[in-house]
Amino acid sequence: MKRRDDIRNVAIIAHVDHGKTTLVDSMLRQSGQFRASQLQGERILDSNDLERERGITILAKNIAINYGDVKINLIDTPGHADFGGEVERTLQMADSALVLVDAFEGPMPQTKFVLRKAFECHIKPIVVINKVDRPDARPEEVLNEIFDTFVELGANEEQADFAYIFASGRTGFASNDPKATEGDMRPLFDLILERVPGPEVDLEKPFSMVCTTLDYSEYVGRIAIGRIATGKVKRGQKANLIKRDSTSNGSVTGVLLFDKLGRVEVEEAEAGDVVAIVGLSTVEIGDTIASPEVTEALPRIEVGEPTLSMLFTVNDSPLAGEGKFLTSRHIKDRLDRELESNVALRVEQAEDLDAFKVSGRGLLHLSVLIETMRREGFELSVGKPEVIIKKIDGVDHEPYEFLVVDVPHTHIGPVMELVGGRRGEMSKMDVKGAYAHLEFLIPARGLIGLRNRLISGTQGEAIMHHNYHDYRPFKGEIPSRPNGVMISMLRGQVVGFALDNLQQRGTMFVAPGDETYEGMIIAENARDDDMVVNPCKEKKLTNMRASGSDKNILLKPPREISLEIALEYIEADELVEITPSKIRLRKKGLTEEARKRSGRSGKKVGV
């Protein structure tokens, strides 16, 4: 065994929005390896359209920066809990991790999640207290909170003796002084070289590696990405592909090393290198790729099980047909393709052959998949998200989440009332400046639709984060949506005259000129029951004039329904209809007769 001094493999992990990607941007800009044209804009690594729009990292990214004679492989990971599968996998490739913590917020739920995973991988992290240039920054207090978090999570003595540095990714400096306001990133680079060990390798053993991530190319097919565990791999060599229950033979047709923002083809790579291997068409995440003489697989990557599921079905609404991919076969093929790289996803055939039960780590995890499919031209309907119940010792258990809400003192009451009404129990309350910091344990069911109600109940002031905690005994029913809906009774175009009458009874989801159909949900009712209404009713024409008959119609703007809001809003007898250009809400039973058969209809209102 020997230790390589020419390379460092470092993951960057943190809670969502604590500045990972921005910090990497500054490191790239100051490395001196790139032309200005290569580093245009902000969030350079977030190349996916959804990542840029949402301001979050969804997929882990690999880049390489040369600092002096050392190559630093940086792996930027997602910060949101729903993409924890990406974090778990990428940590397998790292020798250390930069743990970023906001200099005001301190350790948050996802910070604890990623730290716990790092400790399980026997990684000794380096703490970067980021955003020290915030006017409300409290870096020294946060440092103490981080130490307490390490102890709480069971860090050993070596891990608890962590290196730390203060930084501002946006301004582009790092320093040992918490009060610093300027400088550059060299102190951070130096700290990485000093405190991150080079990988310990055995070059005498045959080649072996675990496929940690999959990429795909139209030209070469599947590309296996991982860190070489032992030996060397050469382009053109034979290889064994060892799966969970079988072994097959193949050939390595290409070996690529990560270089700057891309990859370069090489003849040979050795243990400790993070590589991309081409040529094994059936490789999957967790498989071992090895020399022909190797027959035993390396330990497979295990990630947490899904906690939330929903039904994906063919869109059978009267307005279906806009998309390019409409059939159950199209949907199945796309989901099968997603399974190749999305390790936290599960897909099962439902009883209805046109439907599939899709399970993931949370609502954001599944909504990103749906939004991606929509942009690719898919058209489908999805049902209400449901948590996955497990039988443990004959008793029903459900997933619980660790929930954190930061809110001004004046809004503590509404938060406690809303969370308590959903079976949440407060475990801690702290004061941080003008904000109160509230911690809860809550059934995952209680989180569905909670974000929107918290925002409404606190006038937009609440900041909410959550993370999977564990499975606990089922806690009983949770109140459903308090309001009913208005259901269109016919197909046609929405008319302003009809909406003028209806808007007094609820909140509209449609505007004049929008297309509607029988069974489509067009508004939220102010009462708790469903109403069947006519949104296409026009003003009757007569040759008589009456007082007030020509009044101006003043319509309130309709409520905008995003995909996440729609998924949180619907009940068990409803669906979200998704097309490339529209998101609509509808009843499963489009006709009143079909809804009566299923047990829920609506009061007919002829307005």
Buried (B, 14 or more C-beta within 10 A) or exposed (E): EEEBEEBBBBBBBBBBBBBBBBBBBBBBBBBEBBEEEEBEEEBBBBEBEBBEEBEBBBBBBBBBBBBEEBBBBBBBBBBBBBBBBBBBBBBBBBBBBBBBBBBBBBBBBBBBBBBBBBBEBEBBBBBBBBBBBBEEBBBEEBBEBBBEBBEEBEBEEEBEEBBBBBBBBBBBBBBEEBEBEEBBBEBBBBBBBEBBEBBEBEBEBBBBBBBBBBBEEEEEBBBBBBBBBBBBBEBEBEBBBBBEEEBEEBEBBBBBBBBBBEBEEBEEBBBBBBBBBBBBEEBBBBBBBBBEEBEEBBEBBEBBBBBBBBBBBBBEBBBBEEBEBBEBEBBBEBBEEBBBBBBBBBBEEBEEEBBBBBBBBBBBBBBBBBBBBBEEBBBBBBBBBBBBEBEEEEEEBBBBBBBBBBBBEEBBEBBBEBBBEBBBEBEEEEEBEEBBBBBBBBBBBBBBBBBEBBBEBBEEBBBBBBBBBEBEEBBEEBEEBEBBBBBBBBBBEBBBBBBBBBBEBBBBBBEBEBBBBBBBBBBBBEEEEBBBBBBBBEEEEEEEEEEEEEEEEEEEEBBEBEBBBBBBBBBEBBBBBBBBEEBBBBBBBBEBEBBEEEEBBBEEBEB
